[in-house]
C-alpha cells in the first residue's frame, strides 16, 4: 500500500513574541514524528485514512486538527504563532491558542 503525505509549513508569527527560533514538535495521532523550525516546510509520510495532527512547543500547542489522506495524496497545513497580543495573553490561560494550525 502506498502512503499519503502530511505537509506542514511554519510561517512567521508576525508580532515578535518569544519562541520564534524554537522548533515545534509535530504530533500525528498523538505520537511525535518530527520537528518544524521557523519558516520551514516538512513532509511526513502517513498511511491512508483518518488522522490527527498537532504542533507543540513546551506547554503551548495548537488545537488538534483532523484530516483524511488517501494513497498518493497530500494533506497541507500551515501554522504560526500568535499574531495579536490579546491572543498571546489568552494563551497564558488556554495554551492551545498559542499556535494556529489551519488546513489549506
C-alpha positions in Angstrom: 0.0 0.0 0.0 1.3 3.4 -0.9 1.4 6.2 1.7 -0.1 9.7 1.8 1.8 12.8 2.8 1.2 15.4 5.6 2.8 18.7 4.6 3.3 21.3 7.3 4.6 24.9 6.7 5.5 27.2 9.6 5.1 30.8 8.7 6.3 33.8 10.7 4.0 34.8 13.6 4.1 38.5 12.9 4.2 40.1 16.3 7.7 39.1 17.5 6.5 37.1 20.5 9.0 34.8 22.1 9.8 31.3 20.8 10.1 32.1 17.1 13.5 30.4 16.9 12.5 27.3 18.7 11.5 24.2 16.8 8.0 22.9 17.3 7.2 19.2 17.7 4.9 17.6 15.2 2.4 15.1 16.6 0.4 12.8 14.4 -2.2 10.6 16.1 -0.7 11.5 19.4 2.9 10.5 18.6 5.8 12.8 17.9 7.0 12.3 14.3 9.4 15.3 13.8 10.1 18.9 14.3 9.2 22.1 12.5 11.5 25.2 12.6 10.5 28.7 11.8 9.8 29.3 8.1 10.4 25.6 7.4 8.3 23.1 5.3 8.3 19.5 6.5 6.6 16.5 4.8 5.7 13.4 6.8 4.6 10.1 5.3 1.3 8.8 6.8 -0.8 5.7 5.9 -4.1 6.4 4.1 -7.0 7.1 6.3 -8.2 9.4 9.1 -5.5 11.1 11.3 -5.0 14.0 13.8 -2.2 16.5 13.8 -1.0 18.9 16.4 2.0 21.2 16.8 3.6 21.7 20.3 6.2 24.0 21.9 6.6 23.1 25.6 3.3 23.8 27.3 1.9 25.6 24.3 0.3 23.8 21.4 -2.1 24.1 18.5 -5.6 22.7 18.6 -5.7 19.1 17.4 -6.8 19.0 13.7 -8.4 16.1 11.9 -7.6 15.2 8.3 -8.1 12.4 5.8 -5.4 11.4 3.3 -5.7 8.9 0.5 -2.9 6.9 -1.2 -0.6 9.3 -3.0 -2.5 12.4 -1.8 -1.2 15.3 0.4 -2.9 17.0 3.3 -1.5 20.5 3.5 -1.4 22.6 6.7 0.1 25.9 7.7 1.0 27.0 11.3 2.1 30.2 13.0 2.4 31.7 16.5 0.1 34.4 17.9 -0.2 37.5 15.6 -2.0 39.7 18.1 -1.3 40.5 21.7 -4.8 39.5 23.0 -4.3 36.0 21.6 -0.8 35.8 23.2 -2.3 36.9 26.5 -5.2 34.4 26.3 -2.8 31.6 25.6 -1.4 32.0 29.1 -4.7 30.6 30.3 -5.6 28.4 27.3 -2.2 27.1 25.9 -3.8 25.6 22.7 -4.3 29.2 21.5 -0.5 29.9 21.1 -0.1 28.0 17.8 -2.6 28.4 15.0 -2.8 25.4 12.6 -5.0 25.5 9.5 -5.6 23.1 6.6 -5.2 24.7 3.2 
